[in-house]
Amino acid sequence: MTNPVNVALETKIQVLDDDGDADTGAIVSYIVYDEADAPFQNGNMTHFANGIYTISFTPDAAGEWTCYTYSAAPKFKISFTYTII
């Protein structure tokens, strides 16, 4: 799937605890890397329901953009790559 330049994208993930239940109290951090692989935006994701965390960002150039998300407790790392045209 491709996405246009200057249109906001939203990344959502669901965080589960060691028992497989929704973790509503995790601190989930993120870094968005732009088309040149430089940091573009970072911070903590926002929890909104059932262990689902979200952020949005608006790519300002064409190319591959990556959203890297991670947490220390529960421990995980995952990234998503978006094609911007």
N, CA, C and O atoms as a Tinker XYZ file with bonds, in Angstrom:
   340  protein
     1  N      0.847000   -1.177000    0.000000    73     2
     2  CA     0.000000    0.000000    0.000000    64     1     3
     3  C      0.893000    1.241000    0.000000    63     2     4     5
     4  O      1.909000    1.286000    0.694000    81     3
     5  N      0.512000    2.221000   -0.767000    73     3     6
     6  CA     1.248000    3.481000   -0.796000    64     5     7
     7  C      0.399000    4.577000   -0.165000    63     6     8     9
     8  O     -0.829000    4.496000   -0.120000    81     7
     9  N      1.084000    5.593000    0.316000    73     7    10
    10  CA     0.432000    6.710000    0.980000    64     9    11
    11  C      0.974000    8.009000    0.405000    63    10    12    13
    12  O      2.156000    8.074000    0.064000    81    11
    13  N      0.151000    9.046000    0.286000    73    11    14
    14  CA     0.615000   10.301000   -0.282000    64    13    15
    15  C      1.410000   11.151000    0.716000    63    14    16    17
    16  O      1.223000   11.055000    1.928000    81    15
    17  N      2.286000   11.973000    0.176000    73    15    18
    18  CA     3.041000   12.954000    0.959000    64    17    19
    19  C      2.070000   13.938000    1.606000    63    18    20    21
    20  O      1.035000   14.262000    1.024000    81    19
    21  N      2.394000   14.407000    2.788000    73    19    22
    22  CA     1.654000   15.429000    3.542000    64    21    23
    23  C      0.256000   14.986000    3.973000    63    22    24    25
    24  O     -0.626000   15.818000    4.183000    81    23
    25  N      0.059000   13.684000    4.103000    73    23    26
    26  CA    -1.181000   13.145000    4.651000    64    25    27
    27  C     -0.813000   12.348000    5.893000    63    26    28    29
    28  O      0.069000   11.491000    5.845000    81    27
    29  N     -1.479000   12.625000    6.998000    73    27    30
    30  CA    -1.153000   11.975000    8.272000    64    29    31
    31  C     -1.366000   10.462000    8.199000    63    30    32    33
    32  O     -2.336000    9.975000    7.619000    81    31
    33  N     -0.427000    9.740000    8.807000    73    31    34
    34  CA    -0.529000    8.294000    8.962000    64    33    35
    35  C     -0.679000    7.982000   10.434000    63    34    36    37
    36  O     -0.167000    8.710000   11.285000    81    35
    37  N     -1.374000    6.911000   10.736000    73    35    38
    38  CA    -1.533000    6.484000   12.121000    64    37    39
    39  C     -0.986000    5.067000   12.256000    63    38    40    41
    40  O     -1.308000    4.185000   11.460000    81    39
    41  N     -0.159000    4.864000   13.272000    73    39    42
    42  CA     0.355000    3.536000   13.593000    64    41    43
    43  C     -0.281000    3.096000   14.895000    63    42    44    45
    44  O     -0.267000    3.833000   15.881000    81    43
    45  N     -0.846000    1.882000   14.899000    73    43    46
    46  CA    -1.472000    1.329000   16.098000    64    45    47
    47  C     -0.884000   -0.046000   16.370000    63    46    48    49
    48  O     -0.614000   -0.811000   15.444000    81    47
    49  N     -0.688000   -0.354000   17.652000    73    47    50
    50  CA    -0.259000   -1.682000   18.060000    64    49    51
    51  C     -1.045000   -2.081000   19.294000    63    50    52    53
    52  O     -1.482000   -1.221000   20.059000    81    51
    53  N     -1.228000   -3.373000   19.492000    73    51    54
    54  CA    -1.837000   -3.850000   20.730000    64    53    55
    55  C     -0.740000   -4.506000   21.552000    63    54    56    57
    56  O      0.009000   -5.346000   21.053000    81    55
    57  N     -0.654000   -4.112000   22.819000    73    55    58
    58  CA     0.357000   -4.621000   23.733000    64    57    59
    59  C     -0.308000   -5.598000   24.698000    63    58    60    61
    60  O     -1.317000   -5.283000   25.329000    81    59
    61  N      0.282000   -6.799000   24.798000    73    59    62
    62  CA    -0.227000   -7.823000   25.701000    64    61    63
    63  C      0.799000   -8.087000   26.799000    63    62    64    65
    64  O      2.006000   -8.021000   26.561000    81    63
    65  N      0.312000   -8.386000   28.000000    73    63    66
    66  CA     1.207000   -8.711000   29.098000    64    65    67
    67  C      1.625000  -10.179000   29.009000    63    66    68    69
    68  O      1.254000  -10.871000   28.061000    81    67
    69  N      2.395000  -10.657000   29.990000    73    67    70
    70  CA     2.900000  -12.030000   29.959000    64    69    71
    71  C      1.794000  -13.077000   29.994000    63    70    72    73
    72  O      2.011000  -14.216000   29.580000    81    71
    73  N      0.613000  -12.708000   30.483000    73    71    74
    74  CA    -0.525000  -13.627000   30.521000    64    73    75
    75  C     -1.362000  -13.579000   29.248000    63    74    76    77
    76  O     -2.334000  -14.323000   29.114000    81    75
    77  N     -0.988000  -12.705000   28.308000    73    75    78
    78  CA    -1.745000  -12.574000   27.070000    64    77    79
    79  C     -2.915000  -11.619000   27.166000    63    78    80    81
    80  O     -3.744000  -11.553000   26.259000    81    79
    81  N     -2.989000  -10.868000   28.276000    73    79    82
    82  CA    -4.060000   -9.895000   28.455000    64    81    83
    83  C     -3.611000   -8.519000   27.965000    63    82    84    85
    84  O     -2.414000   -8.237000   27.914000    81    83
    85  N     -4.565000   -7.670000   27.606000    73    83    86
    86  CA    -4.257000   -6.313000   27.169000    64    85    87
    87  C     -3.528000   -5.565000   28.266000    63    86    88    89
    88  O     -3.985000   -5.533000   29.409000    81    87
    89  N     -2.395000   -4.961000   27.926000    73    87    90
    90  CA    -1.598000   -4.185000   28.884000    64    89    91
    91  C     -1.927000   -2.710000   28.689000    63    90    92    93
    92  O     -1.518000   -2.095000   27.704000    81    91
    93  N     -2.668000   -2.154000   29.634000    73    91    94
    94  CA    -3.115000   -0.764000   29.517000    64    93    95
    95  C     -2.177000    0.220000   30.196000    63    94    96    97
    96  O     -2.408000    1.427000   30.132000    81    95
    97  N     -1.128000   -0.265000   30.841000    73    95    98
    98  CA    -0.227000    0.621000   31.574000    64    97    99
    99  C      1.201000    0.607000   31.081000    63    98   100   101
   100  O      2.095000    1.088000   31.778000    81    99
   101  N      1.440000    0.073000   29.903000    73    99   102
   102  CA     2.800000    0.010000   29.358000    64   101   103
   103  C      3.263000    1.406000   28.928000    63   102   104   105
   104  O      2.452000    2.271000   28.597000    81   103
   105  N      4.562000    1.599000   28.940000    73   103   106
   106  CA     5.156000    2.791000   28.332000    64   105   107
   107  C      5.745000    2.323000   27.007000    63   106   108   109
   108  O      6.745000    1.606000   26.970000    81   107
   109  N      5.108000    2.741000   25.931000    73   107   110
   110  CA     5.505000    2.319000   24.587000    64   109   111
   111  C      6.114000    3.534000   23.883000    63   110   112   113
   112  O      5.440000    4.540000   23.661000    81   111
   113  N      7.376000    3.425000   23.544000    73   111   114
   114  CA     8.081000    4.522000   22.871000    64   113   115
   115  C      8.137000    4.262000   21.376000    63   114   116   117
   116  O      7.917000    3.141000   20.916000    81   115
   117  N      8.435000    5.317000   20.622000    73   115   118
   118  CA     8.527000    5.172000   19.169000    64   117   119
   119  C      9.536000    6.162000   18.606000    63   118   120   121
   120  O      9.819000    7.200000   19.206000    81   119
   121  N     10.065000    5.820000   17.452000    73   119   122
   122  CA    10.882000    6.721000   16.641000    64   121   123
   123  C     10.409000    6.559000   15.202000    63   122   124   125
   124  O     10.331000    5.438000   14.699000    81   123
   125  N     10.094000    7.659000   14.541000    73   123   126
   126  CA     9.771000    7.638000   13.118000    64   125   127
   127  C     11.016000    8.109000   12.368000    63   126   128   129
   128  O     11.570000    9.169000   12.659000    81   127
   129  N     11.445000    7.297000   11.395000    73   127   130
   130  CA    12.581000    7.636000   10.543000    64   129   131
   131  C     12.063000    8.044000    9.170000    63   130   132   133
   132  O     11.193000    7.384000    8.602000    81   131
   133  N     12.608000    9.139000    8.642000    73   131   134
   134  CA    12.139000    9.651000    7.351000    64   133   135
   135  C     12.762000    8.886000    6.189000    63   134   136   137
   136  O     13.446000    7.881000    6.384000    81   135
   137  N     12.516000    9.376000    4.984000    73   135   138
   138  CA    12.970000    8.695000    3.773000    64   137   139
   139  C     14.489000    8.611000    3.670000    63   138   140   141
   140  O     15.009000    7.776000    2.930000    81   139
   141  N     15.203000    9.458000    4.395000    73   139   142
   142  CA    16.673000    9.436000    4.403000    64   141   143
   143  C     17.203000    8.668000    5.621000    63   142   144   145
   144  O     18.399000    8.714000    5.911000    81   143
   145  N     16.322000    7.971000    6.325000    73   143   146
   146  CA    16.657000    7.196000    7.528000    64   145   147
   147  C     17.155000    8.057000    8.681000    63   146   148   149
   148  O     17.933000    7.600000    9.518000    81   147
   149  N     16.705000    9.295000    8.717000    73   147   150
   150  CA    17.030000   10.199000    9.817000    64   149   151
   151  C     15.832000   10.264000   10.772000    63   150   152   153
   152  O     14.691000   10.175000   10.318000    81   151
   153  N     16.058000   10.415000   12.075000    73   151   154
   154  CA    14.934000   10.554000   13.009000    64   153   155
   155  C     14.076000   11.760000   12.634000    63   154   156   157
   156  O     14.597000   12.852000   12.407000    81   155
   157  N     12.784000   11.560000   12.572000    73   155   158
   158  CA    11.830000   12.600000   12.183000    64   157   159
   159  C     10.949000   13.009000   13.365000    63   158   160   161
   160  O     10.642000   14.189000   13.540000    81   159
   161  N     10.544000   12.026000   14.174000    73   159   162
   162  CA     9.631000   12.273000   15.298000    64   161   163
   163  C      9.819000   11.143000   16.297000    63   162   164   165
   164  O     10.066000   10.002000   15.906000    81   163
   165  N      9.702000   11.453000   17.584000    73   163   166
   166  CA     9.805000   10.400000   18.595000    64   165   167
   167  C      9.029000   10.795000   19.836000    63   166   168   169
   168  O      8.620000   11.946000   19.986000    81   167
   169  N      8.830000    9.835000   20.720000    73   167   170
   170  CA     8.100000   10.089000   21.957000    64   169   171
   171  C      7.473000    8.810000   22.471000    63   170   172   173
   172  O      7.968000    7.715000   22.203000    81   171
   173  N      6.387000    8.947000   23.209000    73   171   174
   174  CA     5.640000    7.804000   23.731000    64   173   175
   175  C      4.287000    7.717000   23.038000    63   174   176   177
   176  O      3.635000    8.730000   22.784000    81   175
   177  N      3.880000    6.494000   22.739000    73   175   178
   178  CA     2.576000    6.275000   22.128000    64   177   179
   179  C      1.484000    6.509000   23.166000    63   178   180   181
   180  O      1.739000    6.440000   24.369000    81   179
   181  N      0.290000    6.780000   22.709000    73   179   182
   182  CA    -0.856000    7.043000   23.570000    64   181   183
   183  C     -1.754000    5.812000   23.619000    63   182   184   185
   184  O     -2.112000    5.253000   22.583000    81   183
   185  N     -2.113000    5.396000   24.830000    73   183   186
   186  CA    -3.050000    4.278000   24.985000    64   185   187
   187  C     -4.459000    4.812000   24.817000    63   186   188   189
   188  O     -4.790000    5.863000   25.365000    81   187
   189  N     -5.312000    4.091000   24.052000    73   187   190
   190  CA    -6.697000    4.559000   23.963000    64   189   191
   191  C     -7.729000    3.498000   24.314000    63   190   192   193
   192  O     -8.843000    3.861000   24.691000    81   191
   193  N     -7.421000    2.203000   24.210000    73   191   194
   194  CA    -8.403000    1.183000   24.594000    64   193   195
   195  C     -7.812000   -0.211000   24.447000    63   194   196   197
   196  O     -7.073000   -0.483000   23.501000    81   195
   197  N     -8.139000   -1.094000   25.387000    73   195   198
   198  CA    -7.824000   -2.519000   25.269000    64   197   199
   199  C     -6.367000   -2.818000   24.946000    63   198   200   201
   200  O     -6.079000   -3.748000   24.192000    81   199
   201  N     -5.440000   -2.038000   25.512000    73   199   202
   202  CA    -4.028000   -2.253000   25.260000    64   201   203
   203  C     -3.566000   -1.769000   23.902000    63   202   204   205
   204  O     -2.454000   -2.089000   23.480000    81   203
   205  N     -4.395000   -1.002000   23.205000    73   203   206
   206  CA    -4.024000   -0.474000   21.893000    64   205   207
   207  C     -3.412000    0.911000   22.073000    63   206   208   209
   208  O     -3.982000    1.792000   22.716000    81   207
   209  N     -2.232000    1.068000   21.484000    73   207   210
   210  CA    -1.480000    2.317000   21.561000    64   209   211
   211  C     -1.362000    2.899000   20.162000    63   210   212   213
   212  O     -1.329000    2.158000   19.180000    81   211
   213  N     -1.298000    4.226000   20.067000    73   211   214
   214  CA    -1.320000    4.876000   18.761000    64   213   215
   215  C     -0.417000    6.100000   18.720000    63   214   216   217
   216  O     -0.157000    6.735000   19.742000    81   215
   217  N      0.050000    6.414000   17.532000    73   215   218
   218  CA     0.702000    7.696000   17.230000    64   217   219
   219  C      0.325000    8.056000   15.802000    63   218   220   221
   220  O     -0.085000    7.196000   15.022000    81   219
   221  N      0.467000    9.324000   15.470000    73   219   222
   222  CA     0.300000    9.740000   14.081000    64   221   223
   223  C      1.477000   10.630000   13.703000    63   222   224   225
   224  O      2.077000   11.297000   14.547000    81   223
   225  N      1.785000   10.621000   12.424000    73   223   226
   226  CA     2.849000   11.469000   11.888000    64   225   227
   227  C      2.505000   11.793000   10.444000    63   226   228   229
   228  O      1.735000   11.077000    9.804000    81   227
   229  N      3.078000   12.877000    9.934000    73   227   230
   230  CA     2.783000   13.325000    8.583000    64   229   231
   231  C      4.069000   13.377000    7.767000    63   230   232   233
   232  O      4.854000   14.313000    7.920000    81   231
   233  N      4.300000   12.394000    6.908000    73   231   234
   234  CA     5.494000   12.395000    6.066000    64   233   235
   235  C      5.503000   13.602000    5.130000    63   234   236   237
   236  O      4.488000   13.938000    4.521000    81   235
   237  N      6.668000   14.248000    5.026000    73   235   238
   238  CA     6.760000   15.445000    4.193000    64   237   239
   239  C      7.604000   15.233000    2.932000    63   238   240   241
   240  O      7.954000   16.194000    2.247000    81   239
   241  N      7.932000   13.961000    2.627000    73   239   242
   242  CA     8.705000   13.657000    1.421000    64   241   243
   243  C      8.404000   12.225000    0.979000    63   242   244   245
   244  O      8.013000   11.385000    1.789000    81   243
   245  N      8.588000   11.962000   -0.300000    73   243   246
   246  CA     8.377000   10.622000   -0.834000    64   245   247
   247  C      9.533000    9.704000   -0.447000    63   246   248   249
   248  O     10.662000   10.155000   -0.253000    81   247
   249  N      9.235000    8.406000   -0.337000    73   247   250
   250  CA    10.250000    7.409000   -0.018000    64   249   251
   251  C      9.720000    6.450000    1.034000    63   250   252   253
   252  O      8.527000    6.454000    1.337000    81   251
   253  N     10.606000    5.624000    1.594000    73   251   254
   254  CA    10.216000    4.689000    2.643000    64   253   255
   255  C     10.406000    5.336000    4.014000    63   254   256   257
   256  O     11.482000    5.838000    4.338000    81   255
   257  N      9.349000    5.314000    4.799000    73   255   258
   258  CA     9.365000    5.843000    6.169000    64   257   259
   259  C      9.142000    4.664000    7.115000    63   258   260   261
   260  O      8.351000    3.765000    6.828000    81   259
   261  N      9.847000    4.680000    8.241000    73   259   262
   262  CA     9.758000    3.581000    9.197000    64   261   263
   263  C      9.342000    4.092000   10.562000    63   262   264   265
   264  O      9.866000    5.094000   11.050000    81   263
   265  N      8.392000    3.395000   11.174000    73   263   266
   266  CA     7.981000    3.679000   12.544000    64   265   267
   267  C      8.441000    2.496000   13.401000    63   266   268   269
   268  O      7.947000    1.380000   13.247000    81   267
   269  N      9.391000    2.751000   14.304000    73   267   270
   270  CA     9.954000    1.734000   15.183000    64   269   271
   271  C      9.341000    1.925000   16.565000    63   270   272   273
   272  O      9.446000    3.010000   17.138000    81   271
   273  N      8.701000    0.890000   17.111000    73   271   274
   274  CA     8.065000    0.969000   18.426000    64   273   275
   275  C      8.715000   -0.056000   19.353000    63   274   276   277
   276  O      9.143000   -1.127000   18.923000    81   275
   277  N      8.776000    0.307000   20.655000    73   275   278
   278  CA     9.440000   -0.585000   21.607000    64   277   279
   279  C      8.985000   -0.290000   23.030000    63   278   280   281
   280  O      8.479000    0.791000   23.331000    81   279
   281  N      9.180000   -1.288000   23.901000    73   279   282
   282  CA     8.824000   -1.155000   25.313000    64   281   283
   283  C      9.764000   -2.036000   26.134000    63   282   284   285
   284  O     10.242000   -3.067000   25.660000    81   283
   285  N     10.021000   -1.613000   27.372000    73   283   286
   286  CA    10.851000   -2.408000   28.287000    64   285   287
   287  C     10.012000   -3.395000   29.089000    63   286   288   289
   288  O     10.507000   -4.453000   29.479000    81   287
   289  N      8.752000   -3.061000   29.337000    73   287   290
   290  CA     7.882000   -3.942000   30.127000    64   289   291
   291  C      6.441000   -3.770000   29.656000    63   290   292   293
   292  O      5.832000   -2.749000   29.974000    81   291
   293  N      5.875000   -4.703000   28.927000    73   291   294
   294  CA     6.511000   -5.940000   28.493000    64   293   295
   295  C      7.540000   -5.644000   27.400000    63   294   296   297
   296  O      7.386000   -4.698000   26.628000    81   295
   297  N      8.571000   -6.453000   27.347000    73   295   298
   298  CA     9.669000   -6.212000   26.426000    64   297   299
   299  C      9.289000   -6.628000   25.007000    63   298   300   301
   300  O      8.931000   -7.780000   24.758000    81   299
   301  N      9.374000   -5.664000   24.074000    73   299   302
   302  CA     9.168000   -5.968000   22.658000    64   301   303
   303  C      9.745000   -4.848000   21.810000    63   302   304   305
   304  O      9.992000   -3.742000   22.289000    81   303
   305  N      9.953000   -5.162000   20.543000    73   303   306
   306  CA    10.359000   -4.201000   19.517000    64   305   307
   307  C      9.638000   -4.611000   18.243000    63   306   308   309
   308  O      9.575000   -5.797000   17.918000    81   307
   309  N      9.096000   -3.643000   17.523000    73   307   310
   310  CA     8.465000   -3.934000   16.233000    64   309   311
   311  C      8.531000   -2.671000   15.383000    63   310   312   313
   312  O      8.455000   -1.559000   15.906000    81   311
   313  N      8.672000   -2.844000   14.086000    73   311   314
   314  CA     8.707000   -1.682000   13.201000    64   313   315
   315  C      7.767000   -1.897000   12.018000    63   314   316   317
   316  O      7.442000   -3.024000   11.644000    81   315
   317  N      7.349000   -0.783000   11.453000    73   315   318
   318  CA     6.457000   -0.773000   10.298000    64   317   319
   319  C      7.054000    0.170000    9.267000    63   318   320   321
   320  O      7.504000    1.262000    9.613000    81   319
   321  N      7.063000   -0.237000    8.012000    73   319   322
   322  CA     7.597000    0.617000    6.943000    64   321   323
   323  C      6.467000    1.015000    6.014000    63   322   324   325
   324  O      5.665000    0.182000    5.590000    81   323
   325  N      6.418000    2.307000    5.704000    73   323   326
   326  CA     5.383000    2.874000    4.842000    64   325   327
   327  C      6.018000    3.424000    3.575000    63   326   328   329
   328  O      7.061000    4.075000    3.635000    81   327
   329  N      5.398000    3.170000    2.431000    73   327   330
   330  CA     5.854000    3.735000    1.165000    64   329   331
   331  C      5.059000    5.005000    0.908000    63   330   332   333
   332  O      3.831000    4.989000    0.832000    81   331
   333  N      5.786000    6.099000    0.778000    73   331   334
   334  CA     5.175000    7.413000    0.575000    64   333   335
   335  C      5.476000    7.872000   -0.857000    63   334   336   337
   336  O      6.624000    7.852000   -1.303000    81   335
   337  N      4.415000    8.285000   -1.566000    73   335   338
   338  CA     4.593000    8.746000   -2.962000    64   337   339
   339  C      4.121000   10.179000   -3.109000    63   338   340
   340  O      4.188000   10.742000   -4.202000    81   339
